[in-house]
Every structure is written in C-alpha cells, then in structure tokens.
C-alpha cells in the first residue's frame, strides 16, 4: 500500500510516523493510499527549512517571485483534468464540481500574480519641512495553512499563492481524509523550480496541527473547517502570538419571495443545497418561504430533490456524489432523525439509498425537512450534508429577523424580482457573503471571502487584498535629509 510522503525543503521525504490512516474512495470504499500522522518533529523540520528559505526569498523581487506563479498557472491548467479526477476519487464530488474547484484555484493564482501592484505602499513628501513619510509592506516569515476535506484542491489557494508572492514561505497541512490532491499539486509546485524550503507539505492530524500552532517560527496560520475547531485554532494560535484567520461553520439561509422566478429559483436552490452533497461552507441549508411562495416552491424543490441523479462522481450523468465517510453519513442521518423527532415533516427522505453498483458507498440522497422549528437542533447545527430545512414566514422582515438570530453568518441569499427588497436584504442581513438571486455567493478571487459571527474568527479573510494585508506587515518610515547632505551628491 502506497504511504504518502511529506515534502520538506524541496525533497519528498518518508515520514517517521508510526501511525497511518487509510485514504478511502467514498463511492467504492476502495483504499487508495495511507497517509502518515506526522509527528511534531517533522513540522519543526519544515518550519526550520522555511525559515532558512525566507532569508533569501524575501529579498527576491516581487516581479521575480510571481514568475513562479505564472508557470504554476499553466501547469495547473495542463494537469487540471488529472487533478480533478483525483479530487473526485478521494472526495466523492462529481467530476464537474472538481473541475470547477480547480478553476477557482487557478483564478487565485492569477490574482496573486498582481502582487507587485497589490503590495504597493504609500508615501508623502514634506509632511513637515524637509521630512518625508512612507508606509511599506514586508512579509511576515513562515506561514501555514490547515485545510479541510471538502475542497482538497481549492482552499489552499485562498492563501498559498498570496503568501509566497508577498515574500513569505509556506507550509500546507492537507486534510488527512483527502491528501492525494495536494500530493499532485506539490509535484507541480516542484516543477516550477521554486527555491528549496519556500513551500512545504506535512501530513497529519491533531498532533501535527498543534505543532503548527505552537511552533515559534510560524508567524501566521490560515484555517477552514468547523466552528469548534476554528475557535480552537484562533484562541490557541493567538495565545502563541500568531496571526490567525479561521473560517468556521455555517447554516446558510435562502429566502424565497412570492415574486421570484420560481423555475430559476428552484434550480439554483437545489444546486446550492445538494451540490457537493451539501459539503461546502456556502451550501444552502435553510429555505425560508415568504407568503404565497410556500406552496409553489415546496412542490418544486421536492421534485428537484427526488429527481437528482446520485452516484459515483466519475460517471458523466451523475449530479451528486457521496459524503466523505461512514462517520459523516451516520452523523447526517442521525440529525435527520432528530429533525423528525422535533416535529419536522420528512418531505423527502434520502437516507440509505440503493445506488446500483455502489452498495458500500457513503451515499445519502437529497433530503428535505418541512416545517422545521427554528429553535430545534437541526435548525441550528451545521449538518454538512444534502439536507434542506424548510421554514415559512409572513413577510421579509420576519425572514431577516430569523436569519439574524442565527449564531452563524457565512452566507444569506434572497430570491426576488424586487430591487427594493434586494436593497433592504443586503443592507440588513447579518452575513458576510450575500446573494441576490444567487444560490452560492462565492466571491471571485479578486474579492476577499467573507463570513461573520461564529462563521469566522479573525480580521482578514482569504483571497485578494485581504490576503495581501494578512501576509504582510506594514512599516512606517519617517525621514529627514538636510539640504547640504543632498548637495554633496
């Protein structure tokens, strides 16, 4: 069985780990590889290598640093199909979703190529007689990403290209559930000719994460995952004096007004709720119908859920793949049962489906719970599966109030043909990513990702100008030169 190596100081290295986890194809339950649970000593080795590389990398002009990213962009495009196949094999999503994921990764590389402009500081001459002042940006040092399973190719690219373009060196800890994708990406990073130690890959679980949080040479950490772990990363990292951006969980609502185009709304809402089997931080998990929208939307979304084609993501006709593993499947099914016990009507039951040829896979069909109590556990827990909860209110004010009571604030969307309603919603809804007639309000790479309340811990998000600010520190210089000094030259 193939045991995956780490990538440290420009070399593929066999881990000294004594424990390993199996990497499983969730559609077939085939064991694909084994991933090492790297000890703290290997994080130390990666951090030391990155710290040494930082000395010269930070002095490399930004215009030269981005040349490696230009090459990486072309390598990613050349190998996109192969990487997408790997994402589907180990993550379970459809091949179309995997291709889209890598497109978003490439977009972030493209934006990071503009670092020479994005890192520009400011200056002001003669703030007082003969005195000039300027602000410049400098890199932090060694930085790291702790990545989730649901987007094994994309999430690291919210951070890595910006970090190294700004002059930092980097360590990636991929999810132990889906480490194969990052193996292939690091082979492409190796082909770019990046100096040794600039990028490093260390596999592992909590021991590895804690070593990253505690290592004195690691200055900043980016994380995406559940809210409990995000809180842990944020608090423990802060104790150790690190910059932290920690994206947490979500319970994303969509509101459907009576004047919405119901055909388009249903299609978009279904794609949002059931795409990637509901395993994304911007998946719609609650649909709130307003007034007369209830009957038509409820009927249409139920039909869409029943008719969605579920199976192995590598099959061309499949519209939804698997959840990640047996533990996740059991957890989702348990939450569905709790929803029923709390009084919800199980409008569409997707539990224990029969998928021809894949009897052992971790499949759940789209599930819809109707008349969900806003105070119930299922209404306030991130299910992270293909489960949509339906609620109903009388007007937009009630819907916004319901949204704003949530502990989460990752995304909220409104479907309407009213400009006035849209303006009211985007102004009043307490969420970091807002969609108007959009089901997945995912920011383009040249906008920062967002997230409020228990969905994000930190000040600066991933992507775009937020990433540049996160991966640099500002230095203000005030200087005076006497006229006679300048005349000597």
C-alpha positions as CSV (number, residue, x, y, z in Angstrom):
1,X,0.0,0.0,0.0
2,X,1.3,3.4,-1.0
3,X,2.3,5.5,2.0
4,X,2.3,9.2,1.1
5,X,5.4,11.2,1.7
6,X,5.9,14.8,3.1
7,X,7.5,17.5,1.0
8,X,10.1,19.4,3.1
9,X,13.0,21.6,1.9
10,X,12.4,20.7,-1.7
11,X,12.5,17.0,-1.2
12,X,9.9,14.2,-0.9
13,X,10.6,12.6,2.5
14,X,9.2,9.4,4.1
15,X,7.6,10.3,7.4
16,X,8.9,8.8,10.6
17,X,5.2,8.4,11.7
18,X,4.3,5.2,13.5
19,X,0.6,5.7,12.8
20,X,-1.2,5.9,9.4
21,X,-4.8,6.4,8.2
22,X,-6.3,4.9,5.1
23,X,-7.4,7.2,2.3
24,X,-10.7,5.8,1.1
25,X,-12.7,6.4,-2.1
26,X,-16.1,7.2,-0.6
27,X,-18.0,5.9,-3.6
28,X,-16.4,2.5,-3.7
29,X,-14.8,2.2,-0.2
30,X,-11.6,1.2,-2.0
31,X,-8.4,2.1,-0.1
32,X,-6.4,4.5,-2.2
33,X,-3.3,5.1,-0.1
34,X,-2.1,5.5,3.5
35,X,-1.4,8.9,5.0
36,X,1.2,9.3,7.8
37,X,0.2,11.1,11.0
38,X,3.4,13.1,11.1
39,X,5.0,13.9,14.5
40,X,5.9,17.4,15.7
41,X,9.5,16.9,14.7
42,X,8.5,16.9,11.0
43,X,6.6,20.2,11.5
44,X,9.8,21.5,13.1
45,X,11.9,20.4,10.2
46,X,9.5,22.1,7.7
47,X,9.5,25.3,9.7
48,X,13.3,25.4,10.0
49,X,13.6,24.8,6.3
50,X,11.1,27.5,5.5
51,X,12.7,29.9,7.9
52,X,16.1,29.5,6.2
53,X,14.5,29.9,2.8
54,X,12.8,33.1,3.9
55,X,16.1,34.9,4.3
56,X,16.7,34.9,0.6
57,X,13.1,34.6,-0.7
58,X,12.0,37.8,1.0
59,X,14.9,39.6,-0.9
60,X,13.8,38.2,-4.2
61,X,11.9,41.0,-6.1
62,X,8.2,40.6,-6.2
63,X,8.4,40.7,-10.0
64,X,10.6,37.6,-10.0
65,X,8.5,35.8,-7.3
66,X,5.4,35.9,-9.4
67,X,7.2,34.3,-12.4
68,X,6.9,31.0,-10.5
69,X,3.1,31.6,-10.2
70,X,2.8,32.3,-13.9
71,X,4.4,28.9,-14.5
72,X,2.2,27.3,-11.8
73,X,-0.9,28.6,-13.5
74,X,0.0,26.9,-16.8
75,X,1.0,23.7,-15.1
76,X,-2.4,23.6,-13.2
77,X,-4.3,24.2,-16.4
78,X,-2.3,21.5,-18.2
79,X,-3.0,19.0,-15.4
80,X,-6.5,20.1,-14.5
81,X,-8.3,17.0,-15.6
82,X,-5.9,14.7,-13.8
83,X,-6.2,16.7,-10.6
84,X,-10.0,16.8,-10.9
85,X,-10.1,13.0,-11.3
86,X,-8.1,12.7,-8.1
87,X,-10.4,15.1,-6.2
88,X,-13.4,13.0,-7.2
89,X,-11.7,9.8,-6.3
90,X,-10.9,10.8,-2.7
91,X,-13.6,13.4,-2.0
92,X,-16.6,11.9,-3.8
93,X,-17.9,15.0,-5.5
94,X,-18.8,15.0,-9.2
95,X,-16.2,15.5,-11.9
96,X,-17.8,18.7,-13.0
97,X,-17.6,20.0,-9.4
98,X,-13.9,19.0,-9.2
99,X,-13.1,20.8,-12.4
100,X,-14.9,23.9,-11.1
101,X,-13.0,23.7,-7.9
102,X,-9.6,23.8,-9.7
103,X,-10.8,26.7,-11.9
104,X,-11.3,28.7,-8.7
105,X,-7.8,27.7,-7.5
106,X,-6.3,28.9,-10.8
107,X,-8.1,32.2,-10.5
108,X,-6.4,32.8,-7.2
109,X,-3.0,32.1,-8.7
110,X,-3.9,34.7,-11.5
111,X,-4.8,37.3,-8.9
112,X,-1.7,36.7,-6.8
113,X,0.4,37.4,-9.9
114,X,-0.6,41.1,-9.5
115,X,1.3,41.2,-6.1
116,X,3.8,43.8,-7.4
117,X,1.0,46.2,-7.6
118,X,-1.1,44.9,-4.7
119,X,1.9,45.2,-2.3
120,X,2.5,48.9,-3.1
121,X,2.8,51.1,0.0
122,X,2.1,54.8,0.3
123,X,4.3,57.9,0.7
124,X,4.0,61.5,1.4
125,X,6.7,64.1,0.9
126,X,7.3,67.1,3.1
127,X,4.9,66.2,5.9
128,X,6.9,68.8,7.7
129,X,9.8,70.9,6.3
130,X,12.4,68.6,4.9
131,X,10.7,65.5,6.3
132,X,9.1,62.6,4.2
133,X,7.0,59.7,5.4
134,X,6.1,56.4,3.8
135,X,4.5,53.1,4.6
136,X,5.9,49.9,3.1
137,X,4.8,46.3,3.3
138,X,7.1,43.5,4.3
139,X,6.5,39.7,4.6
140,X,5.9,38.0,7.9
141,X,8.1,34.9,7.6
142,X,6.9,31.3,7.8
143,X,3.2,30.9,7.4
144,X,0.9,27.8,7.3
145,X,-2.5,26.5,6.1
146,X,-4.6,23.9,7.8
147,X,-7.0,22.7,5.2
148,X,-10.4,20.9,5.2
149,X,-11.6,17.9,3.2
150,X,-14.4,19.4,1.2
151,X,-12.2,21.3,-1.3
152,X,-8.9,19.5,-1.4
153,X,-7.6,21.5,-4.3
154,X,-9.0,25.0,-3.9
155,X,-8.8,26.0,-0.3
156,X,-5.0,26.1,-0.1
157,X,-5.1,28.5,-3.0
158,X,-7.0,31.1,-1.0
159,X,-3.8,31.5,0.9
160,X,-0.6,29.9,-0.6
161,X,-0.1,32.0,-3.8
162,X,-0.6,35.3,-2.0
163,X,1.7,34.3,0.9
164,X,4.6,33.3,-1.3
165,X,4.1,36.2,-3.7
166,X,4.3,38.5,-0.8
167,X,7.7,37.0,0.1
168,X,6.7,34.5,2.8
169,X,7.5,30.8,2.9
170,X,4.8,28.3,3.4
171,X,3.6,25.0,5.0
172,X,0.4,23.2,3.9
173,X,-1.2,20.6,6.2
174,X,-3.9,19.0,4.0
175,X,-6.9,17.1,5.4
176,X,-5.9,13.6,6.3
177,X,-9.1,12.5,4.6
178,X,-8.1,13.8,1.2
179,X,-4.3,14.1,1.0
180,X,-3.8,12.8,-2.6
181,X,-4.8,16.0,-4.4
182,X,-2.2,18.1,-2.6
183,X,0.5,15.5,-3.4
184,X,-0.2,16.1,-7.1
185,X,-0.3,19.9,-6.7
186,X,3.0,19.9,-4.9
187,X,4.6,17.9,-7.7
188,X,3.6,20.8,-9.9
189,X,5.0,23.3,-7.4
190,X,8.2,21.4,-7.5
191,X,8.3,21.7,-11.3
192,X,8.1,25.5,-11.1
193,X,11.7,25.5,-9.7
194,X,10.7,27.3,-6.5
195,X,13.8,27.5,-4.2
196,X,14.0,24.8,-1.6
197,X,12.0,25.5,1.5
198,X,9.7,28.1,0.1
199,X,6.8,25.6,0.0
200,X,6.4,22.5,2.3
201,X,3.8,19.8,2.8
202,X,3.3,18.0,6.1
203,X,0.6,15.4,6.5
204,X,-1.1,14.6,9.8
205,X,-3.9,15.2,12.3
206,X,-4.2,17.0,15.6
207,X,-0.6,16.4,16.8
208,X,0.6,18.0,13.5
209,X,-1.9,20.8,13.9
210,X,-0.8,21.5,17.5
211,X,2.8,21.5,16.4
212,X,2.0,24.2,13.8
213,X,0.1,26.3,16.4
214,X,2.9,26.1,18.9
215,X,6.0,26.5,16.6
216,X,7.7,29.8,17.3
217,X,8.9,30.3,13.7
218,X,5.4,30.1,12.2
219,X,4.0,33.6,12.2
220,X,0.6,33.2,10.7
221,X,-2.0,30.4,10.2
222,X,-5.0,30.1,7.9
223,X,-7.7,27.6,8.7
224,X,-11.0,26.4,7.2
225,X,-13.3,23.9,8.9
226,X,-15.9,23.6,11.6
227,X,-16.7,26.3,14.2
228,X,-15.4,24.4,17.2
229,X,-12.1,23.7,15.6
230,X,-11.9,27.3,14.2
231,X,-12.3,28.6,17.8
232,X,-9.6,26.2,19.0
233,X,-7.2,27.3,16.2
234,X,-8.0,31.0,16.7
235,X,-7.6,31.0,20.5
236,X,-4.6,28.7,20.8
237,X,-2.8,30.5,17.9
238,X,-3.5,33.9,19.5
239,X,-2.0,32.6,22.8
240,X,1.1,31.8,20.9
241,X,1.3,35.2,19.3
242,X,0.3,34.3,15.7
243,X,-1.9,36.0,13.2
244,X,-5.0,33.8,12.6
245,X,-7.7,33.7,10.0
246,X,-10.1,30.9,10.9
247,X,-13.1,30.2,8.7
248,X,-15.8,28.3,10.7
249,X,-19.1,26.6,10.1
250,X,-22.3,27.8,8.6
251,X,-26.1,27.5,8.4
252,X,-26.8,29.3,5.2
253,X,-30.4,30.5,4.7
254,X,-32.1,31.5,1.4
255,X,-35.3,33.5,1.3
256,X,-37.8,33.0,-1.5
257,X,-40.3,35.8,-2.0
258,X,-43.6,35.3,-4.0
259,X,-42.3,37.5,-6.9
260,X,-39.3,35.3,-7.5
261,X,-38.9,33.4,-10.8
262,X,-39.8,30.1,-9.3
263,X,-38.3,27.8,-12.0
264,X,-34.9,29.5,-11.9
265,X,-35.1,29.8,-8.1
266,X,-35.7,26.1,-7.6
267,X,-32.9,25.1,-9.9
268,X,-30.4,27.4,-8.2
269,X,-31.6,26.5,-4.7
270,X,-31.3,22.8,-5.4
271,X,-27.8,23.2,-6.8
272,X,-26.8,25.2,-3.7
273,X,-28.3,22.7,-1.2
274,X,-27.3,19.5,-2.9
275,X,-24.2,20.4,-4.9
276,X,-21.1,18.8,-3.5
277,X,-23.5,16.7,-1.4
278,X,-24.1,19.7,0.8
279,X,-20.5,19.6,1.9
280,X,-19.4,23.2,1.4
281,X,-19.4,26.2,3.6
282,X,-21.7,28.1,1.2
283,X,-24.3,25.4,0.8
284,X,-27.9,26.5,1.3
285,X,-29.2,24.6,4.4
286,X,-32.4,26.5,5.2
287,X,-35.0,27.8,2.7
288,X,-37.4,30.4,4.1
289,X,-40.5,30.9,2.0
290,X,-42.5,34.2,2.4
291,X,-46.2,34.4,2.0
292,X,-47.6,32.8,-1.2
293,X,-44.2,31.4,-2.2
294,X,-44.6,28.4,0.1
295,X,-46.8,26.1,-1.9
296,X,-45.1,26.5,-5.3
297,X,-41.5,26.4,-4.0
298,X,-42.1,23.5,-1.7
299,X,-43.6,21.3,-4.5
300,X,-40.9,22.3,-7.0
301,X,-37.9,21.8,-4.6
302,X,-39.2,18.4,-3.5
303,X,-39.5,17.3,-7.2
304,X,-36.0,18.5,-7.8
305,X,-34.6,16.6,-4.8
306,X,-36.4,13.3,-5.8
307,X,-35.1,13.6,-9.4
308,X,-31.5,14.4,-8.7
309,X,-29.2,11.7,-10.1
310,X,-26.9,10.3,-7.3
311,X,-23.9,8.1,-7.9
312,X,-20.2,7.8,-8.4
313,X,-18.9,11.3,-9.3
314,X,-16.8,9.9,-12.1
315,X,-20.0,8.9,-14.0
316,X,-20.9,11.6,-16.6
317,X,-24.7,11.6,-15.8
318,X,-24.3,11.9,-12.0
319,X,-25.5,15.2,-10.5
320,X,-24.5,14.5,-6.8
321,X,-21.8,12.2,-5.3
322,X,-21.1,10.9,-1.9
323,X,-20.5,12.3,1.6
324,X,-16.9,11.9,2.8
325,X,-17.0,8.8,5.0
326,X,-19.2,6.5,7.1
327,X,-18.9,8.6,10.2
328,X,-20.2,11.6,8.3
329,X,-23.0,9.6,6.8
330,X,-24.1,8.3,10.2
331,X,-24.0,11.8,11.7
332,X,-26.1,13.3,8.9
333,X,-28.7,10.5,9.2
334,X,-28.8,11.0,12.9
335,X,-29.5,14.7,12.5
336,X,-32.3,14.0,10.0
337,X,-33.9,11.7,12.6
338,X,-33.6,14.4,15.3
339,X,-35.3,16.8,12.9
340,X,-38.3,14.4,12.6
341,X,-38.3,13.9,16.4
342,X,-38.5,17.7,16.9
343,X,-41.7,17.9,14.8
344,X,-40.4,18.4,11.2
345,X,-42.2,16.6,8.4
346,X,-39.8,14.4,6.3
347,X,-40.9,15.6,2.9
348,X,-38.1,13.8,1.0
349,X,-36.1,11.1,2.8
350,X,-32.7,10.4,1.3
351,X,-31.3,8.0,3.8
352,X,-29.9,4.6,2.9
353,X,-30.4,4.9,-0.9
354,X,-29.8,2.0,-3.2
355,X,-27.1,3.0,-5.7
356,X,-26.7,0.4,-8.4
357,X,-23.1,-0.9,-8.4
358,X,-22.0,1.0,-5.3
359,X,-23.7,-0.7,-2.4
360,X,-20.9,0.1,0.0
361,X,-20.5,3.8,-0.8
362,X,-21.3,6.6,1.6
363,X,-24.4,7.9,-0.3
364,X,-27.2,10.0,1.0
365,X,-29.8,11.2,-1.4
366,X,-31.2,14.8,-1.2
367,X,-33.3,15.2,1.9
368,X,-35.9,17.8,2.7
369,X,-37.4,18.6,6.1
370,X,-40.5,20.7,6.1
371,X,-41.9,23.0,8.8
372,X,-38.6,22.9,10.8
373,X,-38.8,24.5,14.2
374,X,-36.3,27.5,14.2
375,X,-35.3,26.6,17.8
376,X,-34.6,22.9,17.0
377,X,-31.2,21.3,16.9
378,X,-31.4,20.5,13.2
379,X,-32.2,24.2,12.5
380,X,-29.1,25.4,14.4
381,X,-26.5,22.7,13.6
382,X,-24.3,22.6,10.6
383,X,-25.3,19.3,9.0
384,X,-22.8,19.4,6.2
385,X,-24.8,17.1,4.0
386,X,-27.5,17.2,1.3
387,X,-30.3,18.2,3.7
388,X,-32.5,21.3,3.2
389,X,-34.8,22.6,6.0
390,X,-37.9,24.5,5.0
391,X,-39.4,27.3,7.1
392,X,-42.2,29.7,6.4
393,X,-42.8,33.4,7.4
394,X,-45.3,36.0,6.5
395,X,-43.0,38.8,5.3
396,X,-39.4,39.8,4.6
397,X,-38.9,41.5,8.0
398,X,-39.7,38.2,9.7
399,X,-37.3,36.3,7.4
400,X,-34.5,38.7,8.0
401,X,-35.1,38.6,11.8
402,X,-34.9,34.8,11.6
403,X,-31.6,35.0,9.8
404,X,-30.1,37.5,12.2
405,X,-30.9,35.3,15.2
406,X,-28.5,32.6,13.9
407,X,-25.1,32.1,15.6
408,X,-23.7,31.8,12.1
409,X,-23.1,34.4,9.4
410,X,-21.4,32.9,6.5
411,X,-23.9,33.5,3.7
412,X,-27.5,34.5,3.1
413,X,-29.4,34.8,-0.2
414,X,-32.6,36.3,-1.4
415,X,-34.7,35.4,-4.5
416,X,-36.9,38.2,-5.7
417,X,-37.7,40.5,-8.7
418,X,-37.9,43.5,-6.4
419,X,-35.0,45.9,-6.3
420,X,-36.3,47.5,-3.1
421,X,-36.5,44.1,-1.3
422,X,-33.0,43.2,-2.6
423,X,-31.6,46.5,-1.2
424,X,-33.3,46.0,2.1
425,X,-32.0,42.5,2.4
426,X,-28.3,43.2,1.5
427,X,-28.3,46.1,4.0
428,X,-30.0,44.3,6.9
429,X,-29.0,40.6,6.6
430,X,-26.2,39.7,9.1
431,X,-23.9,37.6,6.9
432,X,-20.6,38.1,5.3
433,X,-21.5,36.8,1.8
434,X,-24.8,38.0,0.3
435,X,-26.5,36.6,-2.7
436,X,-29.4,38.2,-4.7
437,X,-30.9,35.5,-7.0
438,X,-27.7,33.6,-6.4
439,X,-27.5,30.3,-4.6
440,X,-23.8,30.1,-3.8
441,X,-22.5,33.6,-3.2
442,X,-18.8,32.6,-3.6
443,X,-16.6,35.7,-4.1
444,X,-14.4,35.8,-7.2
445,X,-10.7,35.6,-6.4
446,X,-10.3,39.3,-6.8
447,X,-12.7,39.8,-3.9
448,X,-12.0,38.6,-0.3
449,X,-14.0,35.8,1.1
450,X,-16.2,36.9,4.0
451,X,-18.0,35.5,7.0
452,X,-19.5,36.9,10.2
453,X,-20.3,35.9,13.7
454,X,-19.4,32.2,14.5
455,X,-18.5,31.6,10.9
456,X,-15.2,33.5,11.1
457,X,-12.6,34.3,13.7
458,X,-10.1,36.9,12.8
459,X,-10.0,40.2,11.0
460,X,-8.7,39.5,7.5
461,X,-10.2,36.8,5.2
462,X,-8.7,34.8,2.4
463,X,-8.2,36.0,-1.2
464,X,-7.4,39.3,-2.8
465,X,-6.4,42.4,-0.9
466,X,-7.3,40.8,2.5
467,X,-4.8,38.1,1.8
468,X,-2.1,40.7,1.0
469,X,-2.8,42.5,4.2
470,X,-2.8,39.3,6.2
471,X,0.5,38.1,4.8
472,X,2.4,41.4,5.2
473,X,3.1,43.8,8.0
474,X,3.3,47.5,7.5
475,X,6.4,49.6,8.4
476,X,6.1,53.4,8.6
477,X,9.3,55.3,7.8
478,X,9.8,59.0,8.7
479,X,13.0,60.5,7.4
480,X,14.7,63.8,7.2
481,X,17.5,64.9,4.9
482,X,19.2,68.3,5.2
483,X,19.8,70.2,2.0
484,X,23.5,70.3,2.5
485,X,23.6,66.5,2.7
486,X,21.8,66.1,-0.6
487,X,24.0,68.7,-2.3
488,X,27.1,66.5,-1.7
489,X,25.8,64.1,-4.2
